[in-house]
Amino acid sequence: MRQALNCVTPWLAAIMAVVIACTGASAQEPSKDAPIKQIKLTDDQVKSFIAAQPDLATVAPKLQEAGDNIEPALQTELDGIAKKHGFADFAELDDVAANISIVMAGLDSKSGDFTEPVEALKKELADVTADASIPDDDKKQLVEELNEAIKTTPHIEHPENVEIVKTHRAEIEKALQ
C-alpha cells in the first residue's frame, strides 16, 4: 500500500493514512469500521491537537506495531498524552484528529479552497485512472483503496470546522510532518 500511495497526491496520501490511523488507534472504539464521530471543533481543541503531535510521534511506532490490538499499557499511555494536552482521553483526541483530517482532506494544497472530501477523492480517482504512468498493479490497488475511501468518507456535518482548520492549516501541516 505504501508504494501505491506514493502515486497519490502526497497530501491526500497523508490524510488517508491519518484517517486510517485515527479510526483504528483507540482500543475503546467499537469497530474500526465504525463511522467517524463528527464533532464541532473548537479553536482550543485544534491547538491542543497540534501541541500533542510530538508526544504522539513518540508512540507512533508502538501503534504501528500493535495494529488493531492496543494493549492496556499502550492505551494508558495514549490516554496520558491526551490528558496532558487537555483532552478527557485518547478517544476525544482521536475524534478531534479525525475531524481535522476530514477537513484537511478537502483543502486544496495550493489555493486553500475547500471541497467536500468525497468530491476530492472522486477527482483523485479520475486522475489515477487517467494516469498511464502508474503501473497496472499499483493502479488497481489505488483504485480499490480510493473506491473504498469514497464509500466510507463522510460529508462534513459541521461546516464551521472548515474555517477553524483553515486558520491553523500551516501549523497542522507542520505538526504532521
C-alpha positions in Angstrom: 0.0 0.0 0.0 2.8 2.4 0.9 4.3 2.2 -2.7 0.8 2.7 -4.2 0.2 5.7 -2.0 3.3 7.3 -3.4 1.4 7.7 -6.7 -1.4 9.6 -5.0 -1.1 13.3 -4.2 1.2 13.4 -1.2 -1.1 15.4 0.9 -4.1 13.1 0.1 -2.0 10.1 0.9 -1.0 11.6 4.3 -4.6 12.3 5.1 -5.7 8.8 4.1 -3.0 7.4 6.4 -4.1 9.7 9.2 -7.8 8.8 8.9 -6.9 5.1 8.8 -4.7 5.5 11.9 -7.3 7.7 13.7 -10.1 5.3 13.1 -8.2 2.3 14.3 -6.0 3.6 17.0 -8.2 3.5 20.0 -8.9 0.3 21.9 -12.1 1.9 23.2 -13.7 2.2 19.7 -16.3 -0.5 19.0 -15.1 -1.3 15.5 -12.5 0.0 13.0 -15.4 0.2 10.5 -17.4 2.5 12.8 -18.1 5.9 11.2 -16.1 8.8 12.3 -17.8 10.7 15.1 -18.2 14.2 13.8 -17.9 16.9 16.3 -17.9 20.7 16.2 -14.3 21.7 16.7 -13.1 24.5 18.9 -10.0 26.6 18.4 -8.6 25.2 21.7 -9.1 21.6 20.5 -7.2 22.2 17.3 -4.4 23.9 19.2 -4.2 21.0 21.7 -4.2 18.5 18.8 -1.2 20.4 17.3 0.6 20.5 20.6 0.1 16.8 21.2 1.8 15.7 17.9 5.4 15.5 19.3 4.2 13.2 22.1 2.1 11.1 19.7 5.1 10.8 17.4 7.0 9.0 20.2 4.3 6.3 20.4 3.6 6.0 16.7 6.0 3.0 16.3 4.2 1.2 19.1 0.8 2.0 17.5 2.0 0.6 14.1 3.3 -2.5 15.8 0.1 -3.0 17.8 -2.1 -2.7 14.7 -5.7 -3.2 15.9 -4.7 -4.8 19.2 -3.9 -2.0 21.5 -2.7 -3.4 24.8 -3.9 -1.7 28.1 -0.5 -0.3 28.8 -0.4 1.5 25.4 -4.0 2.7 25.8 -3.0 4.1 29.2 0.0 5.9 27.6 -2.3 7.3 24.8 -4.8 8.5 27.4 -2.0 10.1 29.4 -0.8 12.0 26.3 -4.4 13.1 25.6 -4.9 14.3 29.2 -1.6 16.2 29.2 -2.9 18.2 26.3 -6.4 18.9 27.7 -8.4 16.1 26.3 -10.6 13.8 28.5 -8.9 10.7 27.0 -7.4 9.4 23.8 -10.9 8.8 22.3 -11.6 12.5 22.4 -8.2 13.3 20.9 -8.9 10.7 18.3 -12.3 12.3 17.4 -10.6 15.7 17.1 -7.9 14.2 14.8 -10.4 12.5 12.6 -12.5 15.7 12.3 -9.4 17.7 11.4 -8.4 15.1 8.9 -11.8 15.2 7.2 -11.4 19.0 6.7 -7.7 18.7 5.6 -8.6 16.1 3.0 -10.9 18.7 1.4 -8.4 21.6 1.4 -6.7 22.3 -1.9 -2.9 22.3 -1.2 -2.3 25.5 -3.3 -5.4 27.6 -3.0 -6.7 26.5 0.4 -10.2 26.2 -1.1 -12.3 23.6 0.5 -14.0 20.7 -1.4 -16.0 18.0 0.3 -13.5 15.1 0.8 -15.7 12.7 -1.2 -15.5 15.0 -4.2 -11.7 15.4 -3.7 -11.4 11.6 -3.6 -13.5 11.2 -6.8 -11.2 13.7 -8.5 -8.2 11.8 -7.3 -9.7 8.6 -8.6 -10.3 10.1 -12.0 -6.7 11.4 -12.0 -5.3 8.0 -11.0 -7.5 6.2 -13.6 -6.2 8.5 -16.3 -2.5 8.4 -15.3 -0.8 6.0 -17.7 2.5 6.2 -15.8 1.1 4.2 -12.8 1.9 0.5 -13.1 -1.2 -1.6 -13.6 -0.9 -3.5 -10.3 -0.4 -0.3 -8.3 -3.2 1.4 -10.2 -5.6 -1.5 -9.4 -4.7 -1.3 -5.7 -5.1 2.5 -5.7 -8.4 2.4 -7.4 -9.7 -0.2 -4.9 -8.4 1.9 -2.0 -9.9 5.2 -3.4 -13.2 3.5 -4.1 -13.3 2.2 -0.5 -12.4 5.6 0.8 -15.2 7.2 -1.3 -17.7 4.8 0.2 -16.5 5.4 3.8 -15.6 9.1 3.8 -18.4 11.1 5.4 -19.6 14.5 4.3 -18.9 17.5 6.7 -21.6 17.7 9.3 -20.1 20.9 10.9 -19.2 23.4 8.1 -17.8 25.8 10.7 -14.9 23.3 11.2 -13.6 24.3 7.8 -12.7 27.8 8.9 -11.2 26.7 12.2 -9.0 24.2 10.5 -8.1 26.7 7.7 -6.9 29.1 10.4 -4.5 26.5 11.8 -3.7 24.8 8.5 0.0 25.7 8.4 0.6 24.6 12.0 -1.3 21.3 11.4 0.7 20.5 8.3 4.0 21.3 10.1 3.0 19.2 13.1 2.1 16.2 11.0 5.4 16.2 9.0 
